[in-house]
Amino acid sequence: MKKTISLLLALLLLAGTMMLLVGCDFLLDLDNDNDDDDDGKLPVIDNTTDLSQTTVSPEEMGYVENQTFYTSQSIDLVTEIYGNYRIDRPFTVDQEDQNKRIYHNIYFYEEDFFQVIYYKDVTKLGRIFAILADQTDSQYAEVELDDAGKPLQINIIKAGIYNLVLDITTFAIDMVFVGEIETPVYEPLTSCELNIHVSLDDHTYWPMTLNTETNEYYIQKDIPINASISFYSQSHNSHYKVFVADGLADTLVYLGGIDETLHVHVGGKYNVYINANTYVVRLELLNPDTASYFCQVEFNKGNQLTADSSKPYLFEYTWQAQGTPTDPYVEIPAMYPQLGWKYKLAVVDVDGLVFSDTYVTESGTYKLTVNLKDFTLTVDRID
């Protein structure tokens, strides 16, 4: 059925029925030989057979009081919001124009997208429409084309709260900007799997369990050092973008720029959590005394440190600081994992010679002690 169609399959749908349609000056590709759906004509939708009334919870994105909500038998508004892929979003019908369907108060973020899929037969693949009804909506979004130059999806370029108004006679969408996002809201996760990626030949998906009291999905797993972890829906249509809990970034993990993948700096046994509403990830390292650690002075300078044999999280480095009469401050060298940005370490200033957690104020020989169990850097002058 249509609810099980994946995003990957959707990319193969028969998008050749439409040319790029923007604003009022749109063209229908009626002579496209690849069209096998009524010779490329627009579908005709009968509301009396297409609409099914549904109940929408006040907590659900898009809820509006005193409105009747519907789902469609033949049309899906597909959205991907912060990596969460969704179909069958409920809508209301414009009381002044029964051909217009309104999807209310959708929180869109940059790089999200939406598209419309029509199913002539809900047991088969559908037909994609990606049409902006108003040229001025190009300030909010842009149409992406597939490799054949056909409209594939509409990508968000301005974050905000929007109403999407679908005209079922033209299959064009009018974007109505409702307001700026002051407090972020995301689609609740309805399923979640943890992907542990060690290499191209070693990556596994693990179903996570929802704790209804904390509203977090969780799992306990061994994660090797330098593995990456990411979060998917059960169908793998969704690849969730995530945030990390305070104190986690650049300590146990590095969060990549695409907000989807976490690179794990410390290998060990973890409790892994992700909040179903906020997408915040928490990690709890359960075996810090026996975990796998890595530390180097600066990045890829060939200066890897050796840990204490009895304390694998403890590293020491003897450093010679040499300032000048005009500039006596010397920057403390940064400590790095094997991959990712430098460790975020809390500085312990033994001799009171550290300025702004970044410089020593006097030349001399120092012992730098890196503790990756508590992510501290102890600076001790030893000459």
Disulfide bonds with the S-S distance in Angstrom:
none
